[in-house]
Amino acid sequence: MSDKEVILTQDGLRRLEEELENLKSVKRREVAERIKIAIGYGDISENAEYEDAKNEQAFIEGRIITLEKMLRNARIINNDDIDTDSVSIGATVTVEDLEFGDTMEYAIVGSAEADPLLNRISNESPVGRAILGKKTGTIVDVAVPAGVIQYKILGIKK
């Protein structure tokens, strides 16, 4: 991961800090104990438990490094920074699919905290890019692999 700016909401910042703290204080100890127990089984060259624990340790350490870098390069979006006149990061936007009439609500967040299953879409996603900076009532075209979807922005809130 480069030193790219990471855009986070206050909630996203809190979640990343909690994950980092958990990895450092809980998960590190747990995996160290697993390694210690696995070493106690004897020959580590053919010890699946040891190999699994070492792989988990490598993953945890890699994730810690990634989180620390993300937090170092974070730009925090405060509620006061959220514009409700036009779509901005941190805003919650209600859109209507003009073809099917479906209404959806999306929170626009930075890519580090995007979760489409929770309707948290990245400002870098096709929908996020298309609606960013647009005002209520605007119709936008979103290029997707299947073609173009038209959305009408129905509302913007904090």
N, C-alpha and C positions, 0 to 999 in steps of 0.2 A: 504494500500500500504506500503510495507516495504521500507527500505532505499536502495533499489536497484538503481544502477547507471542508469541514464536515458541519452541515447545518443541522441543528438540533432544537427541538422545542424544549421547554422546561421539563416536561414529562419524559421526553426521550433522554435528556441529560440524567435525570434521576435514575431511570432504568439502567443506563449504561454504568453509572457509578455503583449501583447496587450489584450488578453482575460482576464488575471488577472486584469489588470488596468480597463477594462470595467466592470467587475463584481464588483470590489471594489468601483468605482466612479459613475457608472450609475445604474447598476442593483440593488445594495443594496438600493439606494435611491428610485428607482421605487417600489420595493417590500415593503419598509417601508411605502410609501405613500398608497399603496394598503391596507396594514394592518390597517393603520389609518382610511381610508375611511370605511373599513369593520367593524371596531369597532363602527363607527358612526351609523351603521345600527341597533345597539342594541344588543340583546342577542347573544353572540358569540358561545354559546353551539350548536346552530342549524343554524349557519351562514356559508353557503357553500363558499362564497367569502373569508371569514376570513380563513377558513380551507385551501382553495386553495392557498392563499397568504402565509400562514405559511409553507405549503409544498414547495412552490417555494423558500421561504427564506432558508429552510433547505437544499435544493438542491444547492443553490448558495453558502452558507457557506461551504458545503462539497466540492464543486468544487474549491473554493478558497484554502482550506486546501490542496487538492490534487495538485493543480498547484504550490503552494508555496513549497511543498515537492519535486515535480518534479524539480523545478528550483534550489532548494538547492542541489540536487543530480545530477545535469546535468553535462555531459561531452560534451563540444561543439566541433564539427568537423568543423574546418576551411577549406577553399578552399585549403590552402597550405598542409593540411593533406591528401587530397584526392589523392590516387594513381591511375594512369591510366595504369600502367603496369599489375595490377591485380585488380579484383573487390574489392572495399572497401566501407565502409559506406560513403555516400555523393556522390558517383559516379553515373553516369547515364549509364546504360548498355543496349545494343541492343542485343537481343537474337532471334534465329530462332527456332521454333518448328519443329523438324526434321520429325515428322509424317505428319503434314499438310502444312508445308512450310510457316506458318504465321511468320511474324517478329513483335516483340514487343519491346518497350523501357520502361525500369523501372528505377526509381530513388531508390537507396537503402538507406533507412533511419532507424532510431531507431524506436522501436515499438510505442513510444509516438506520432509520427507524420505520421505513416503509413496511407495511404488512397488508397486502391486498385482502387477505381473509378477514381483517378487521376494518376494511375500508379506509386504510391509511395508505395513500398513494404518494409516491415520490414526485417531487417537482421535476424530476428528470424522465418520468414515465411519459408515454405518448399522451395520455389524458392530462397529466399534470402540466406538461409543456404547452399543450393546446389552450388550457384555460388560465394559466398564470397571467396575471395582469389584466384580464378581461373583467368587464362589469356585468352586473345583473341584467338579464335580458338579451345578452349577446349570444349569438349562435356560432358555435365553433365546429370546424371539421377536424376529426381525429383520424389520422392514418393508422390503420391496423393491418395485419397480414391479410385479412379477408376483404379489405377494401377501405372505405371511409365511413365513419360513423359521425352523425351530426348530433351534438348536444346543445341544449339551450340552458344557460345558467339561470336558475330560478332564484337562488339566494346565496348570500355570503354572510357568515357569522364567525365570531371568535370562538 
